[in-house]
């Protein structure tokens, strides 16, 4: 296989206007005892050279978190019969955003004419003058949900370059290219009108010459023709064009694909799924895996085509035409399969990909026939030819396979998918490593194996096949070797404790998530705003468009896949002072969807500019800004040592924001943190001490997987991974949302803590002593946990435990330790305490075990910064 181009999880785009003496990528942080200072402008964060491609980390959240999906995936098990469960969540009594989880949509300002430049151009065309095509009322009617595709860290931009480019706060956006349209897709089936100078698309904010139909580009201000299409008597007549009446729309071209574009799920031509299953499992793990596999095939649609491959020392490819027995063709695993053996397999009489309506019973019989590993060999020392098995699975998908019902070859829509169910490392055949780390040649073998897996993943990506690697069990799987296989193909790598419920749910959700292919993201900005860094599942693509668009300065990103569960994090700066009243951003995503239509999704955003720092700070969306800061920070935290350095960087960031945007207290060296950003420092404190940068996760493999998942996750999942959501159960089955403080650990209560990849249910000792009440509360909490994570991918662990148990430490470690704060500060930040009696408060205070971790207020004061008051 060809050596693939090394893709990036985060990169600094090349810019022609960049100063040559400035290096776009700084050196890695020094491993010195002194804490690193906060990076000085410009904030160019380093390229992630330790990994090849980013893990595509889908994270579809529940409708309550602002995400909808086409179909629901049934759970493998349900909680015990809950009481009548009403799901209203009481609003928090503190400054903690409850719903929606996503920031509020951008409020597009109206009443101002569209700016052109510092000296507005004046056009004349006979008696016609340049007019804005969209009235204020149309701006007000822009659908609210469309802003969820792009979330900016602030709703306004400072005009002064020096003020705008403060790196500690920064400015940027989160782009979700594959997110579904909430109210149904608005599809235009014709060629778009694009600026002949810069390549931007005509949009709702363009000025239109009504008499000639010419339109002015909002990015470069050039005038373009529309072949007479935009000629109209009034602005109202232009509303019939979707691109002139909506901030987001899709262009769909179907000439070279299917004859018609019908957006109905049943019409999609199902892409095949091949399961690659580890057969070297002990009896307990195998029993759980079989249950998960049986539930998985039952959840598939009748038209889904499935293949089943098992691997150990050999590769077994199951023939799905055999109804009476489990029959498989066996290939050796010590080397890559030869072309002759693959041809004999593919052109033989066996059927290795078959629709579920014809092979469901066969699949069940195959899973039931699996047997546990019999030899007395430790798990880590068993021969597993995972690499060879994936090669065979890829060949099955690529090669001609007779359709069971008609005997004809079908071309699938969207991406094909290989799902690897692994219980141990790849220790046999290509891409393998020795059983023992003490092997004298282990470092070289590991390096060779990583490169081989990268090549195999890239080969799969070139053939529109995504490889998801789902690992489970207690045997180390050697994450550095298997991770690149998923990353370079655009898939996801997930670790599980066992092959039980969470594994089974992820198996179902991995297969159900839709994916487009051949994705290309175009980013255009106006007014000298430049994109300094991109973090996400893609790599910079050098597309030569200058023959068509002479002054195209867009940044192009090649996407590994197009799914609603992923996002790109963009960091931006201004190269000079902005004179316009508005700035414009256009995001265009070109991809082939599951219906085999070529789609160009165009999103255009307009943000107002301001001179006032206070007005700018009030427009900052704390949650989006936190996620952007967290992604930039985690990009540099490649290992535990880096994570410790990054904690110090968070400290420096807080101090710099207070210095630049806060005020100094009179007769004191303390600075007050700006009141407009009241939520930001608490969110960053969660980041600093949580699993992403803190010491909660002990094993480096787990930290690496979590980091890569976070770097590509959607906004909703990213926010939950940074800051947990705390909900206390109340009588009647309702829940009250509270800050994630340890003051919520009240003995007569049940608490649900949603931390993205883990959901914890904590039962107080007093409540747990009452069997009836505790059973009802546990059932309600379990129901809420499943509702919150109904469509999330990867599906989180849901753990329940009682106060004082050993597992309760997972819960306690993720809460801010506020029990040491004085009572007035506790009540200010956790007002629910006021509802407790003096006896209850005394009992609560006595229940805490004191340790050295600082509270949020203590941490802020240690930085010589006064924490903001709750708003």
N, C-alpha and C positions, 0 to 999 in steps of 0.2 A: 504493500500500500504506500501511496505517496506520503511524504512527510508533510503534515498539514501546517498551515500558518498558525502561529501561536496566538490564540485569542485571549482577550482580557476580560477580567471581571470588573476592572475599573481602569480607565485610561484618560490621558490628557489629550484632547484633540489637537492636531496640528493646525496652526493658523498662519496664514501668510503675513498678517499684520503684526505677529508676535515679535518682540524685540529679540534679535539674535543672541544677545549676551545673556538672556535669561533662560535658564534650563527649565523645561516644562515639568521635569520630574526631579524632586529633591532627593538627596541621599536618604537612606533609611535611618530611622532614629537611632542615636547612639545608645549603646548599652552601658550607661554610666550610672553612678550612684545618685548623682544629683538629678532632680526631676527635670524633664525637658521643658524648655520655655515654650510659650505658645507660638506657633508659626507666624512669622511676620508676613505682611502682604508681599507678593501675592500668595494665596493659599493653594498652591499646586500640590496635591497629595500624590504619593508615589504610586507607580504602577504595580499591580499585584503580580509579581514575577514568579511567585511560588506556586501559582496554579495556572493551568492552561486556559480553561474556559470556566465561566461561572456556572454553578449549579442552577438550573432552572427551578425555581422554588415556588411552585404554585401555592396559593393560599386563599382559597375561596372561602369567604366568611358568610355568616348567616344573614338572612334578610334583615335582621335587627341591626346588623353592622353595615347596612347599606349596600349589600351585594345580593343579586338574584342569580339563580341558575336555571337552566332549562328543565332539569329533572332532579328529583330528590333521590338520594341513595339510601336504601334501607340499612339500619344498623343490624349488626350480627346478634345482638342481644338487647333486651329492653330492661329498664329498671323495674323493681317490684312495684306493684300497683300503687301509684301515687294517689294522694287525696285530690279532690277537685282543685286543679291547678290553674289559677289565673295568673297571667304573666305580666301584669303591670309592674314596672320597676319604679319605685318611688324616686323622685328627683333627689339628687344629692343635696344635703343641707350645707354643703361646703363648695368652694370654688373648684368643682371637679366636673368636667363635661360628661354628661351621661348619654345623650343621644341627640343626633346620630353620632356614631363613632367617627365618621368622616367629618372634616371641617365643613363649615357652611359654604355654600356655593358662592362664587364670586358675584358680587353685585356690580353689574355693568353700569357704569354711570351714564347718564343721559343729559341731554341739554346742550352739550358742547359740540361744535362742529369738529369734524375729523381733522387732526393736525396733519400737516404735510412736512414741514421742516421749519427751520428758524425763519426763513423768508418764504411764506407760502406761495406755491406756484399758482399762477392765474392762467386758466385756459379759456379760449373763446372759440366757438364754432358757429359762425353766423350769429344767430340770435340766442343760441343755447349757451348756458354757462355751466361750469362744473358744479354738480349738486351731490349732496350725500344721498345715497339711494335708500337708506334705512331711517325711518322716522324714529322718534324717541319711544313711541309706543311699541315698535317692533323690538327695540332693545329690551324693553320691560318684559316682553313675552318670550324671551329666549328660554327654552326649557331648562328647568333648574338642574335636572340630573346630568346634563351634559358636562358640567364642570368637573364631574368626578373623574373624567379621563385625564385631566391635568390639574394638579393641586400645587399652587405656588406657596412659598414660605411667607409671602406677604401679598396683600391685595393692592399695594401701591409701591412705587419705586422712587427713591430719592434722586433728585436731579443732579446734585453735586457728586462728582466722581469720588472725592475723598470720603464723603459721608457714606456713600452707597457701598463702597468696597471694604468695609470693615470685616476682616476675615473671621473674627470670633463669632459673629452672628451669621454673616453670609446671606446670600440670596440664591434661590434655586427653585426647582420644580420636580415633582414626581409625576412621571408619565406612565399611564397604563394603556399601552397600545391595543391590547386584545380584549379589553373589557366590553361586555355586551351592552348594547343600547337599552336603557331601562324601559323605554316606551316603544321598542321595536325599531328596527333599522330603517333609516331614511336613505333609500338607495336611488342613485342617479345612474341610469344606463345609457350614458353617452360620454364622449371624451370631454375632459375638463378644460376650462379656460385657464391657461397659465401665463404668467408674466414672461414675455420673450427675453427679458433681461436677466432676472434672477431665478426664475422657475417657480415662484410662489403661485398659489392657487387663488382665483377670484373667490371672494368671501363676503360675509355680511357687512364688513366694515369698509369696503371699497367705495370710493366715490365713482359715480357713473355720469357720463355725458348722455343725457336722455335722447338727444337728437341723433347722435351717431352710434350710440351703444358702446362707446369706448369706456374703459374702466381704469382707475388708477391703482397701482399696486401699493399695499400698505407697508411692504417691506423696503422696497427701493424707490418708491414714489414715481415710477415710470408709468407712462400711459400706454395702454394696450387695446387692441381691437377685439371684438367679440363675434366677428362675422355677422354683425347685424342682429344677433340674438337679444342683446340687451337694449335695443331701441324700444322706447316706451313713451307713452304720453304723460305718465306720472310715476312717482315713486311707488305708489301702491301696485301698479302693474308689474313691477319687478318682483313682487312677493311670490309669484308662482315659481320662481327659480329657487330650489332648495338651498343652493349654495349662497344665495343672497338673503335668506331668511332664517338661517340656523348657523350656530357656531360649530356644529359638527355634522358631517354627512359622509356617506360612502359613495364612491364611484365604483360600479361593477361592470366588468367586461367578461363576456362569456363566449365570444366567437370561437376560440380555439379549445374550448372545454366542452361542457355539456350544452345541449341545444337550448336549455332554459334554466333560469335561475328561480328556484322555488324555495323560499326560506322556511321549510318545514322539516323538522328533525327526521321524520321517517324517509324523506327523499334523499338524504345523504347516502353516498355509497360507502358502506362501512369499511374503514381501514382495518386490516388484520391486527390481532393481538397474539403474540407468542409468549407463553409462559416458559421460563427457563428455571427449572426447579432443582435445588440441591437434594440429592438422595442419600447424603451421608449424615442423616440426623438420627439422634437417639429417640427412643419410643415416646417420651413426653412431648418433645418438640414436634415430632411427626404427627402425633394425634392432634395437636393444635393446628398444625399446618393443613392437615386434611380437612378439618372443620372449616377453616378459612377458604380453602379452595372450593369446597362444595358450595358454600354460600356465594362465592365469587361467580361461578358459572351460572348459578340460578339468577344472579342479578343482571346478567348480560341480555341484551336485546336479541330476538331471534335471528336478526340479520347479521349480527357480529360474527366475523370469522375468527376462529381460534386455532392456535397450534400449541402443542405440548411437547417440551423437550426436557429430559432429565439428564443430569450430569453427576458423575462421580469420577471413577478412573476412565470411564467410557462415556459416550454421548448416546442417549437413546431418543430417537425421534418417533413419536407415536403415530400409528396409522389410524386415522379417524373413520375409515370406512369399515373397520372390523367391528361389528355390533356384538358378537358373541364373546369376545375375549379382548384383553388388553394386549395389543400387538405393536412391536416397535422395531425399527431398523436401528442397528447399533454401529457406531463409528468409533474408531480408536481416539483417545483423548490426548496422547502424548505429543501430537503435532497438529498443525492446521490441516483441515481436510483438503485433499487434492481436488483439482478440477474434475478429474475422472470420477472420483467417488461422489462428488456433489451432483454431477450430471446423472450418474446412475440412480441417485436418490430422487432427484427432482423429476426426471423423466420416467421413473418407474411406475408401478401400478398403484402404489400407496397414495393416499390423500392425507396431506399433512396440514392443510388449512381448510376448515369446513365451517359453514354457518351453524350457529347454535341450534337452530330449529331442526337440523338433521343429525347433530352429534352430541346433544346434551346428555343422553343416556350413556354414550360411549365415554364422555369426559368423566362422568361420575364413576363409571366402572374403573377407569384408569386411576383416579385418585384413591379409590378404595383398595386397589391392588398394591399400593405403595407399601414397602416394608422397611422397618427400622434397620439401621446399620448393625451388622452382626459381629464384626471383628473387634477384638479387644485392643483398640488403638485410640489414643487421646484425640479429642475433636480437632485440635489444631494440627495434628500430624496426619490426618486422613487426606488421601489424594482427591483433589477436586480440580477438574479441567474446565473451569468456568469460561475461560477465554475461548476455547474450542467450541463450547456449547453456544456461545453468543455468535460466533462465526457461522455455525450451522443454521441458527435461527435466522440470521440475516440473509443467508442464501435461500432459505425457504421463502422468505418474504419477496425477495427479488425475482426468483425463478418462476417459470410458469407452473401454476398449480391448478388442476382441473377443479372447477366449481362443482360441488357435489350434485347440485340440482340440474344443471344444464350442460355441464361438460365444456364450458367456455371460460376463457380467461377474463377476469374483471379487473379493471383498474380502480384502485381505491382512491377515495377522496381524503384530503388532509394527510396527516402523518401516520405511518404505521407505528406500532409500539411493541417493544420487547420489555417484558417485566421479569427481572431476575429476582428469584426468591432464594437468598443466600443465608446459610447458617455457619459459614466459616470462610477462611481465606482461599484464594486461588493458588494451589500448591503443586499443580501438575500441568504440564503442557505449556503452550505459548502464554506469555504474560504472567507466568507464575513466579513465586518466590520460594526459597527453602522453608521447610517446616519450622526451623529454629532460627531465632535472631542471632545465635552464636555462630552460625555458619560463617566460615572465613570469607566467603565471597558474597555475603548478604548485601552490603551496600551497593555493589555493582549490579547484582541481580534485581534489586529493588528499583534502581534507576532505569534499567532496561525494561522492567515490567511496566513501570509508569508510562514510559514512552510508547510501549506497545499498546497499552490501553487507550492512550490518547489517540493514536492512529486508528484504532478500531472504532472508537466513538466518532471520530471525524468521518470515517468511511460510512458509518451508519447515517450520519447527518447528511452526507452527500446523496444518500438514497432515501431521504425523507423518512428516516426511521429514528424514533426517540427510544432511548434505553433508560428505563427507571430501575434502580437497584434498591430493593427493599431487603434490609438485613435484620436478623433477629437472633436471639439466643445469647448465651453467655460466652461463646467462643469469639475471641477477637478476629475481626474480618480483614485487618490490615487496611484501614480506610485510605491511606495515601495511594494505594495501588488501585483500588476499585473506584474511588471517587472520580478520577479523570474519565473513566468510561461513561459515566452518566453526564458529567459536565460538558464534554466535547460533543455529545450527541444532542444536547438540549434537554436532557432528562433530569431527574431528581434522585438524590441519594438520601435514604432515611434509615435511621437506626431504631430498632425496637427492643424492648426487654424480652419479648417472646413472640411466638407466631399466633397469639391469641386475638382478642377483639380489635385492638388498635391496628395490628398488622392487617387483619381482614378488611377493616374499613378502608385503610389506605390502599389496599389492593383494588378494591372496588372504585375508589375515587380516582386512582391513577388511570384506570382504563376509561373512566367516564368523562374526564376533562377533554374538551375539544381543543384541537390544535390546528393552526394554519401552518403553512410552509412558505419558504422563499421570502421571508420577511425582511423588509428594508425600511428603516426609520429615517425620515428627513427632518432636520431641525433648522428652522430659519428664525432670525430675530431682527428687529429694526433698531435704529438709533445707536449703533455701535455697541450693542450689548453682545458679549461673546460668551460662549460656553467653554468653561475652563476644564471641566472634568465630567465624565460619564461613568456611572456605576450601574451595572446590570448585565443581563444575559445576552451579551453580544460583543462585537468587536468593530472597531472603526473600519469603514469600507471606503476605498478610494474610487469613486465613481466619476468618470469623465463625461460631463454633460455640457462642456463649453461649446460644442458644435451646435447644440440646441439653445442653450441659455448662456449668453456670453459672459454674464457677471454672476454666475451662480456661486455663492459663498456658503451654501448649506453644509451642515455636518451630516454625513451619512453613516448609519450604523447598521451592520448586518446582524439580524436577529437570528438566534438559534432556533426559536420557535415562536409562535404567536398565540399566546394564551392569556385569558383574563386574570390569571393568578400571578402574573409577574409585573414588575414595574422597572423603570429606569430612573435613576436619580441624577439630576443635572445640576451642576454648580455653575453659576454665572457671575460675570462682572461687567462693569461698564468701562469702556476705553476712553471715555471723555464725558464732559458734562452734557446732560440731556436738555435740549431746549424745547422739545415738543411737550404737549399736554398729555399725550398718551404714547405708550410703546406697544408694539405688537409682537406676538409670538405665534408661529405656525408650525404645527406638527403634522406630518404626512406619513402614513404607514401603508406601504404597499406589500401585499401578501396574497397567497392563494388560499382560499378558505376551504372548509370541508365540503362545500358544494362544487368544488373545482372551478370557482369563479375567481378571476383576478380582481382584487379589491384594492382601492386606494382610499383610505380613511383620512379625512382632513379635519383638523381641529384648529381653530383660530381663537386666540385669546387677546383681549385688549386690557391693559392695566393703566390707570392714571399715574401721572408723575406729580410729586409734591416737593416743596422746599422745606416744609416743617418736619423736624425729626419726630416730634410728638405724634403728628398725623401718621407718619410712617410706622412708628412703633405700635400704634393702635391697630394698624392693619396687619400686623404680623400674626400669622396663625401658628401658635406655639407648638401644636402637635406636629404639623408638617415640618416646621423648622427643626424640631427635635429629631425627627426621623432622618432628615437630610444630614444633620450634624452627626447622628449615630452612624449612618452608612459611610460617611467620609472617615470617621474615626475607626470603625471596624475594618475598613479596607487596609489599614496599617497594622492592625493587631493580628499578625499572622500566627503568633504563638503566645504562650503565657507571659513570657518576658515582655513582649510588645504590649500585651494587654495592661500590664502594670504601668508601663510608660504612658499609655493612653489615658489611664485614670488621672495622672498628673496633668495631661493635656486638657481634660475636662475642667480641672481646677483652674488652670490658666485661662480657659475660655470664659468661665464665670467672672473671674476678676477683670478680664479685659472688657466684657460687656458692661459691667458696672462702671468701669473707668470711662468708657467712651459714651455711654448712653445714660448712666445714672448720675447722681449728684453726691457731693461730699458733705458729710454731716459737719455742722459748725463746730469748731474747736476739737476736731477729731480726725484721725486718719482713716476712719471707716467711710466706705462708699455705700450708698443705698442702691439696691438693684432696681432698675426701672419698673414702676408699678404696672406699666402696660404689658410687661412680659411676666406676669405673676406666676404663670404655670410652668414656664420654661425651666427654671432651676430645679424644681422638684422632679420633673421628667428626666433631666440629666442626672440627678442624684440616683434615680432608679437605674439608669443606664450604667452608672459608675459602679454600683454595688450588685447588680443583677447578674444573671448567667452569662451575658455577652462579654462583660469586662471584669466581673467580680470573681470570687473564688467558690461560687456555689457548685460549679461543675469541676470535678477533679480530673477526669481523663482528657487528654489532649485530643483524642479522636472525636469525642463528643463535642468538644469546643469547636473543632474545625468544621464539623458538619453543621452545627448551629450557626456558625459565622457565615458560611456560604449560603445557607438557607436564608438568613436575614438580608444579605447583600442584594438578593434578587426578589425578595418578598414584596407583595403588594403593600400599600399603605396600611390597610387595616391590620394585617398580621404583623407588620413591622412595628406598629405602635403598641400592639399588645405584647410583643416580645420585649420591648423596651420598658413599658410601664404596665404592671398588672391592673386588672379591673376587679374591684372588691365589692361583693354583693352579700348583704346580710339577710337571712331568712326571717320573715315575720309571720305571725299567726295568720292563717287564711291562705297561705301559699304565695304571698307576695314577697317582693324583695326590695330592700332599700340599698341604693348604691352609696358607698362610703369611700373615703380615701384609703389607700392601701397602707394603713398604719397598723402597728401591733395593738393599738387600743381597740381594734375590732375583735380581739380574742376574748370575748366575754363568755363566761362559763355556761350561761343559759341560752346561748345562741348557736346557730349553724351559719357558716360563712363559706361562700364560693369565691375562689380566687382564680381568675382567668389570666394566665401568663403566656398565651400564644400557643406554645408547643406543649404546655402542661396545664391542666385544670385541677385544682385541689379543692376538696370538700373537707372542711374542718368542723368537727362537732365538739362543743364545749363539754366539760366533764359533768356539769350539772344536768345538761340536756341529755347526755348519753346515758345517765342513770335511769332516766324515764324511758322505758322501752317503747311505749306507744308513741310518745312525742318524737323521740329520736328517729323511729322508723318513718314517720310521716315527713319529718324535716329532711331526712336523707333522701327519700324518694323525690321530694320536691326539688332538692338541690341537684340530684342526678338528672332530673328532667330538664332543669334550667341549663345545666352544663351541656347536655346533648343539643338543646335548642341553640345555644350560643355557638356551638361548633358544628352544626348540622352539615354544613357544606365546606368546612375548612379543610385545606390540604397543605401539608400532611395533617392527618387527624391527630389531635393531641392525646396524651395519656390523661385519663381521668382517675385520680387517686382520692380515696376517702379514708380518713383516719380520725381518731379521737384525740382530744387534748391530752398531752403528756406521753403519747406513744412515740416510739423512735422515729416513725415516718413523719411526725409532725414537724420535724426540723426543716423538711423541704418547704413547708408552708411558712414557718416563722422567718426563715432566712430571706424571704422575698418581700417582707413587710418592713416599712421604715420604722426603726425603733424610737418611738416617740414617748415611751413611758418615763424616760428620764427628764423630759422637759418640764418646766414649771406649769402648774395647773392652768394659768391664764393662756399660755401658748397652746396647750393641749386643747382647750375649749375653742380657741380661735381657729385652729386648723382641723379640729374634729368635734364639731358642735353636738354631735349625737351624745357626747358625754353628759351634756346638761340634762338629758332625759333620765339619767341614772340616779338612784337614791345614793345617799352618803354611804350606806352599807355596801351597795353594789360597787361603788367606786373604790372603797377600801379593799374589798375582796379582789377587784381587778388589779389594783396596785400590788397587792401581796402575791399575785400569781406570777409576776414577771421574775425571770432570772436575769440578773444584771451582768452585762458583758461590755466589752470595750468599744463596740461599734458606735460611732457618733450618730445622733439624730440629725435630721435635715437642718434644723436651726443651728446645732452645734457645728456642723460641717460648714455652713455658710459663714458663721462668725470666725471660724478658723482661717478663712480666706480673707478676713477683714472686710466682709461684705454683709450689710444688713439685709436679711431676707425680706422679700416683698410681703406685704400684708395680704391675706386672702381677700379677693375682690368679691 
